[in-house]
Amino acid sequence: MSRLTSANSSHARYGDLRDEYEIIPTSGKAMPVKKGEVFRSVQHDPAGMCVDINIFNLHDYVEHVETSISRRQGFHIPLGGFAISDSPRNSLMMQVIEKPETCVIDMLGHRCSPAMNEAVWGEPDMTNCQDSLAGGIGEYGLTPDDTHASYTLWMPTGWDEAGLLTLRRNVGVKPGDCCDFLALMDVLMVACTCGINDLSPLGNYFQAPVSIGVFEASDETNAMVADVERRFPPLEGQKKPEDFPVKHHIEDRALRKVDGYKPQFNRFPMTYEEVEFELTGTDLEEAERLVRAGLRTDLEDAVRSGVIEWYNGNRANHHPLYGSIGGAAAYL
């Protein structure tokens, strides 16, 4: 059964669901979304998976979402906020039109990569957002160099008194929670589950699938696009390629599917192995206390989180590629 069948939101009725895909951990998927259409990301697991997204102009891949200018709306993008492209284009590419309070849209972090994972955990072939996104955009002829800073959903970041980045657990996420984006131009959306969901509180130290889909435009969504264009008309300073004194060496930059493309993802499909052991004494009491306090969903979560938090605090390496997040103090 589809997890994206509802075409209703608190803001508008969408058109029919025209495309959907289940993203299995370690993989990524690209979907064209036309102006007036709605892109949706849906949670499956109560752990709440961090979801990384790249957004490209469908007709000119050089233009893509830029987190630094989008960040001017806040370190965490609010409901009604925009995905804005890099300078000198500065287009309003998409608008967040549906978002539960549990979904933090982060503009602070950076996608995990093979080099970062090797620097911190000593494993260059671990699952990571960089490779998953690159595998997704490859279907449209793009290379790993074309990936960019992620517009990241369900990524509850923060900062401490010294201004250092912290990562928090996804709390209160329910299966079926969704985040919807209205396309204000034709775009290519690329999504993956974060490669380190199982090594960080962003996925509550677990990996699970999420679903993505595209709803066709409706009279209501087209009216919403027209309202944005009325409120924020084009600016003279939004430069286009025809305004540039130096022309790009690639003339045709439209994105099209590559026939016969077969993505290669790290450790795909991900496998799960159950380990049984007995908790006794104070270990069991502490795990049960965490569950009663609502800090962990169940005993399995309490044990898994405790083991990985201990490992991150005592075995993970500090490295500039990961900044302040090399020790347990950064995980809240």
Sequence and secondary structure as in RCSB ss.txt:
>XXXX:A:sequence
MSRLTSANSSHARYGDLRDEYEIIPTSGKAMPVKKGEVFRSVQHDPAGMCVDINIFNLHDYVEHVETSISRRQGF
HIPLGGFAISDSPRNSLMMQVIEKPETCVIDMLGHRCSPAMNEAVWGEPDMTNCQDSLAGGIGEYGLTPDDTHAS
YTLWMPTGWDEAGLLTLRRNVGVKPGDCCDFLALMDVLMVACTCGINDLSPLGNYFQAPVSIGVFEASDETNAMV
ADVERRFPPLEGQKKPEDFPVKHHIEDRALRKVDGYKPQFNRFPMTYEEVEFELTGTDLEEAERLVRAGLRTDLE
DAVRSGVIEWYNGNRANHHPLYGSIGGAAAYL
>XXXX:A:secstr
  S    B SS B   EEEEEEE TT EEEEEE TT EEEEEE STT   EEEEEEETTEEEEEB HHHHGGG S
B  TT EEEB TTT  EEEEEEE  TT   BSS     HHHHHHHHS TTS  HHHHHHHHHGGGT  GGG    
EEES  EEE TT  EEE    S  TT EEEEEESS EEEEEEE TTGGGSGGGTS    EEEEEE   HHHHHHH
HHHHHHS   TT   GGG SS  S S       TT     TT S           HHHHHHHHHHHHTTSSSSHH
HHHHHHHHHHHHHHTS   TTTTTTTSGGGB 
